[in-house]
C-alpha cells in the first residue's frame, strides 16, 4: 500500500502540471551571453502567468579579480521582472518592469567618464576601490526570435534608476578606507541582455 502511494503522488502531481495550460509554453531557462563575455556567471528563469504575461527572474555573480592587472570586478545582482508580450508569450515584442538589488566591489577600472547623467564621477574607479550595495527599478523593451521548437534568441535593453551607498578605499589591494557610507544616484541602463533561451 505504501509503495503505491509513493509512486502515485508524484504521477498525480506531474499530470496536473502537464494539464495546466496544455499545449502552451510555460517555462524557460536562459543564459545571458553579454554577461558571459564579462566572465560573469548567470542564469535566468521565466514562467508563464497568463496568455500575455510572464515573470522573469535573473541573477548573476562575478566573484573573482584580475589580479595580474590589479583590477577588481566583483558583484552579485538579482533582477525580478514582470513582462507583457504583445503577441504570444516567449515570442516577439515585450515590455518589462523590473526591480534589482545587489552588492559590488569594483576598482582599478580605467576610464575617462567624469560625468554621468546626474553627476557621478566614474573616473575615480581608475585609482580607487568602491565597495557597496544598490537597489533600483527600471523599464525594458525586448524581442524574442524563435529559432526552433524549444530555442529562442532574446534581446533586451532596460533603463531606470539605482540608489547606492558605498565605501571608498585608497587602492584595490589595501584596506585603507578614505570615505564611508557615501550615497549615489544613478540614472541610465539597468539591464542589457542577449539571451539564449530554452523553452519547455
C-alpha positions as a LaTeX table, in Angstrom:
\begin{tabular}{lrrr}
\hline
Residue & $x$ (\AA) & $y$ (\AA) & $z$ (\AA) \\
\hline
Unk1 & 0.00 & 0.00 & 0.00 \\
Unk2 & 2.79 & 2.45 & 0.92 \\
Unk3 & 4.65 & 1.66 & $-2.33$ \\
Unk4 & 1.56 & 2.58 & $-4.37$ \\
Unk5 & 1.30 & 5.93 & $-2.57$ \\
Unk6 & 4.98 & 6.56 & $-3.06$ \\
Unk7 & 4.62 & 6.31 & $-6.86$ \\
Unk8 & 1.06 & 7.57 & $-7.21$ \\
Unk9 & 1.56 & 11.03 & $-5.64$ \\
Unk10 & 4.38 & 12.13 & $-7.99$ \\
Unk11 & 2.40 & 10.85 & $-11.01$ \\
Unk12 & $-0.68$ & 12.84 & $-9.98$ \\
Unk13 & 1.48 & 15.95 & $-9.44$ \\
Unk14 & 3.13 & 15.57 & $-12.88$ \\
Unk15 & $-0.21$ & 15.04 & $-14.61$ \\
Unk16 & $-1.57$ & 18.23 & $-13.01$ \\
Unk17 & 1.47 & 20.17 & $-14.20$ \\
Unk18 & 1.13 & 18.93 & $-17.76$ \\
Unk19 & $-2.63$ & 19.56 & $-17.79$ \\
Unk20 & $-2.10$ & 23.19 & $-16.70$ \\
Unk21 & $-2.43$ & 25.30 & $-19.84$ \\
Unk22 & $-1.75$ & 22.27 & $-22.01$ \\
Unk23 & $-0.15$ & 22.98 & $-25.36$ \\
Unk24 & 1.32 & 26.30 & $-24.28$ \\
Unk25 & 4.90 & 27.04 & $-23.36$ \\
Unk26 & 5.05 & 27.66 & $-19.63$ \\
Unk27 & 8.67 & 27.77 & $-18.53$ \\
Unk28 & 12.08 & 28.84 & $-19.88$ \\
Unk29 & 15.71 & 28.77 & $-18.77$ \\
Unk30 & 18.18 & 31.29 & $-20.16$ \\
Unk31 & 21.80 & 32.36 & $-20.25$ \\
Unk32 & 22.92 & 35.95 & $-20.97$ \\
Unk33 & 25.78 & 35.98 & $-23.50$ \\
Unk34 & 26.51 & 39.62 & $-22.64$ \\
Unk35 & 27.35 & 38.61 & $-19.05$ \\
Unk36 & 29.30 & 35.58 & $-20.30$ \\
Unk37 & 31.54 & 37.98 & $-22.24$ \\
Unk38 & 32.48 & 39.69 & $-18.95$ \\
Unk39 & 33.18 & 36.32 & $-17.22$ \\
Unk40 & 30.06 & 36.74 & $-15.07$ \\
Unk41 & 28.19 & 33.54 & $-14.20$ \\
Unk42 & 24.46 & 33.97 & $-14.79$ \\
Unk43 & 21.18 & 32.12 & $-15.04$ \\
Unk44 & 17.61 & 33.18 & $-15.68$ \\
Unk45 & 14.21 & 31.52 & $-15.44$ \\
Unk46 & 10.84 & 32.65 & $-16.76$ \\
Unk47 & 7.38 & 31.29 & $-16.06$ \\
Unk48 & 4.06 & 31.93 & $-17.81$ \\
Unk49 & 1.35 & 33.61 & $-15.73$ \\
Unk50 & $-1.35$ & 34.31 & $-18.34$ \\
Unk51 & $-1.58$ & 34.29 & $-22.17$ \\
Unk52 & 0.36 & 37.59 & $-22.46$ \\
Unk53 & 2.13 & 37.75 & $-19.09$ \\
Unk54 & 5.30 & 36.12 & $-17.71$ \\
Unk55 & 7.52 & 36.53 & $-14.66$ \\
Unk56 & 11.29 & 36.53 & $-15.26$ \\
Unk57 & 13.99 & 36.17 & $-12.60$ \\
Unk58 & 17.67 & 36.51 & $-13.44$ \\
Unk59 & 20.79 & 36.51 & $-11.31$ \\
Unk60 & 24.49 & 36.89 & $-11.90$ \\
Unk61 & 27.71 & 36.56 & $-9.92$ \\
Unk62 & 31.29 & 37.57 & $-10.53$ \\
Unk63 & 33.44 & 36.53 & $-7.57$ \\
Unk64 & 36.99 & 36.86 & $-8.87$ \\
Unk65 & 39.58 & 39.54 & $-9.61$ \\
Unk66 & 42.02 & 40.12 & $-12.46$ \\
Unk67 & 44.98 & 40.10 & $-10.11$ \\
Unk68 & 47.66 & 40.46 & $-12.80$ \\
Unk69 & 46.39 & 43.97 & $-13.59$ \\
Unk70 & 45.12 & 44.78 & $-10.09$ \\
Unk71 & 41.52 & 45.08 & $-11.26$ \\
Unk72 & 38.59 & 44.18 & $-9.05$ \\
Unk73 & 35.26 & 43.40 & $-10.74$ \\
Unk74 & 33.25 & 41.53 & $-8.09$ \\
Unk75 & 29.49 & 41.74 & $-7.80$ \\
Unk76 & 26.21 & 39.88 & $-7.49$ \\
Unk77 & 22.85 & 41.05 & $-8.81$ \\
Unk78 & 19.27 & 39.75 & $-8.79$ \\
Unk79 & 16.59 & 41.14 & $-11.15$ \\
Unk80 & 12.91 & 40.09 & $-10.99$ \\
Unk81 & 10.82 & 41.34 & $-13.93$ \\
Unk82 & 7.15 & 41.27 & $-14.92$ \\
Unk83 & 6.70 & 41.07 & $-18.71$ \\
Unk84 & 3.83 & 41.80 & $-21.10$ \\
Unk85 & 4.07 & 40.07 & $-24.50$ \\
Unk86 & 2.27 & 41.74 & $-27.42$ \\
Unk87 & 1.60 & 38.50 & $-29.30$ \\
Unk88 & 2.16 & 35.19 & $-27.55$ \\
Unk89 & 4.45 & 34.78 & $-24.56$ \\
Unk90 & 8.09 & 33.79 & $-25.18$ \\
Unk91 & 7.96 & 35.17 & $-28.74$ \\
Unk92 & 8.08 & 38.59 & $-30.40$ \\
Unk93 & 7.93 & 42.02 & $-28.75$ \\
Unk94 & 7.58 & 42.53 & $-25.00$ \\
Unk95 & 7.71 & 45.25 & $-22.35$ \\
Unk96 & 9.06 & 44.65 & $-18.86$ \\
Unk97 & 9.14 & 46.34 & $-15.46$ \\
Unk98 & 11.98 & 45.18 & $-13.23$ \\
Unk99 & 13.47 & 45.61 & $-9.78$ \\
Unk100 & 17.11 & 44.95 & $-8.95$ \\
Unk101 & 19.38 & 44.57 & $-5.96$ \\
Unk102 & 22.95 & 43.55 & $-5.30$ \\
Unk103 & 26.40 & 44.30 & $-3.95$ \\
Unk104 & 29.66 & 45.28 & $-5.65$ \\
Unk105 & 33.40 & 45.61 & $-5.10$ \\
Unk106 & 35.00 & 47.49 & $-8.03$ \\
Unk107 & 38.40 & 49.03 & $-8.57$ \\
Unk108 & 41.24 & 49.82 & $-10.98$ \\
Unk109 & 38.79 & 50.09 & $-13.89$ \\
Unk110 & 40.45 & 52.71 & $-16.07$ \\
Unk111 & 38.01 & 55.08 & $-17.78$ \\
Unk112 & 37.61 & 58.75 & $-18.57$ \\
Unk113 & 33.92 & 59.17 & $-17.70$ \\
Unk114 & 33.94 & 62.25 & $-15.49$ \\
Unk115 & 30.21 & 62.99 & $-15.58$ \\
Unk116 & 27.32 & 60.54 & $-15.75$ \\
Unk117 & 23.78 & 61.91 & $-16.37$ \\
Unk118 & 23.39 & 63.09 & $-12.77$ \\
Unk119 & 26.94 & 63.93 & $-11.78$ \\
Unk120 & 28.72 & 60.69 & $-10.80$ \\
Unk121 & 32.47 & 60.84 & $-11.41$ \\
Unk122 & 33.13 & 57.34 & $-12.79$ \\
Unk123 & 36.78 & 58.18 & $-13.49$ \\
Unk124 & 37.52 & 57.66 & $-9.75$ \\
Unk125 & 37.26 & 53.90 & $-10.42$ \\
Unk126 & 40.62 & 54.18 & $-12.22$ \\
Unk127 & 42.56 & 54.66 & $-8.95$ \\
Unk128 & 40.21 & 53.74 & $-6.09$ \\
Unk129 & 38.14 & 50.76 & $-5.00$ \\
Unk130 & 34.42 & 51.15 & $-4.34$ \\
Unk131 & 32.53 & 48.66 & $-2.18$ \\
Unk132 & 28.80 & 48.90 & $-1.53$ \\
Unk133 & 25.24 & 47.92 & $-2.39$ \\
Unk134 & 22.49 & 49.17 & $-4.69$ \\
Unk135 & 18.76 & 48.80 & $-5.27$ \\
Unk136 & 16.70 & 50.10 & $-8.14$ \\
Unk137 & 13.93 & 49.76 & $-10.70$ \\
Unk138 & 13.50 & 50.18 & $-14.42$ \\
Unk139 & 11.52 & 49.51 & $-17.56$ \\
Unk140 & 12.66 & 47.48 & $-20.54$ \\
Unk141 & 11.87 & 46.61 & $-24.13$ \\
Unk142 & 12.80 & 43.32 & $-25.73$ \\
Unk143 & 12.26 & 40.98 & $-28.62$ \\
Unk144 & 12.48 & 37.18 & $-28.72$ \\
Unk145 & 13.36 & 35.46 & $-32.00$ \\
Unk146 & 12.01 & 31.90 & $-32.24$ \\
Unk147 & 14.88 & 29.76 & $-33.52$ \\
Unk148 & 13.15 & 26.41 & $-33.22$ \\
Unk149 & 10.56 & 24.48 & $-31.25$ \\
Unk150 & 12.40 & 24.98 & $-27.96$ \\
Unk151 & 15.15 & 27.57 & $-28.68$ \\
Unk152 & 14.89 & 31.37 & $-28.72$ \\
Unk153 & 17.30 & 34.28 & $-29.00$ \\
Unk154 & 16.16 & 37.16 & $-26.78$ \\
Unk155 & 17.40 & 40.77 & $-26.88$ \\
Unk156 & 16.52 & 43.24 & $-24.11$ \\
Unk157 & 17.52 & 46.72 & $-23.00$ \\
Unk158 & 16.30 & 48.41 & $-19.82$ \\
Unk159 & 16.62 & 51.92 & $-18.38$ \\
Unk160 & 16.00 & 53.02 & $-14.83$ \\
Unk161 & 17.24 & 54.34 & $-11.51$ \\
Unk162 & 19.60 & 52.88 & $-8.88$ \\
Unk163 & 20.23 & 54.15 & $-5.37$ \\
Unk164 & 23.54 & 53.05 & $-3.88$ \\
Unk165 & 25.68 & 53.52 & $-0.77$ \\
Unk166 & 29.40 & 52.73 & $-0.81$ \\
Unk167 & 32.77 & 52.97 & 0.92 \\
Unk168 & 35.90 & 54.13 & $-0.92$ \\
Unk169 & 39.31 & 52.53 & $-0.44$ \\
Unk170 & 42.61 & 54.07 & $-1.43$ \\
Unk171 & 43.68 & 51.20 & $-3.67$ \\
Unk172 & 42.45 & 47.82 & $-4.89$ \\
Unk173 & 44.72 & 45.69 & $-2.68$ \\
Unk174 & 44.86 & 47.69 & 0.55 \\
Unk175 & 42.36 & 48.13 & 3.35 \\
Unk176 & 42.73 & 51.88 & 3.96 \\
Unk177 & 39.24 & 53.40 & 3.83 \\
Unk178 & 39.12 & 57.04 & 2.73 \\
Unk179 & 35.32 & 57.56 & 2.57 \\
Unk180 & 32.42 & 55.82 & 4.34 \\
Unk181 & 28.73 & 55.28 & 3.57 \\
Unk182 & 28.57 & 57.67 & 0.62 \\
Unk183 & 25.23 & 57.95 & $-1.25$ \\
Unk184 & 24.98 & 57.75 & $-5.03$ \\
Unk185 & 22.15 & 58.12 & $-7.52$ \\
Unk186 & 22.36 & 56.58 & $-10.97$ \\
Unk187 & 20.11 & 57.02 & $-14.00$ \\
Unk188 & 20.84 & 55.01 & $-17.13$ \\
Unk189 & 20.90 & 51.43 & $-18.44$ \\
Unk190 & 19.80 & 48.93 & $-15.79$ \\
Unk191 & 19.53 & 45.84 & $-17.98$ \\
Unk192 & 21.26 & 44.57 & $-21.12$ \\
Unk193 & 20.71 & 41.03 & $-22.34$ \\
Unk194 & 21.46 & 38.80 & $-25.29$ \\
Unk195 & 19.86 & 35.61 & $-24.00$ \\
Unk196 & 19.97 & 32.09 & $-25.35$ \\
Unk197 & 16.67 & 30.64 & $-24.17$ \\
Unk198 & 15.40 & 27.06 & $-23.86$ \\
Unk199 & 11.61 & 26.96 & $-23.62$ \\
Unk200 & 9.88 & 23.90 & $-22.09$ \\
\hline
\end{tabular}
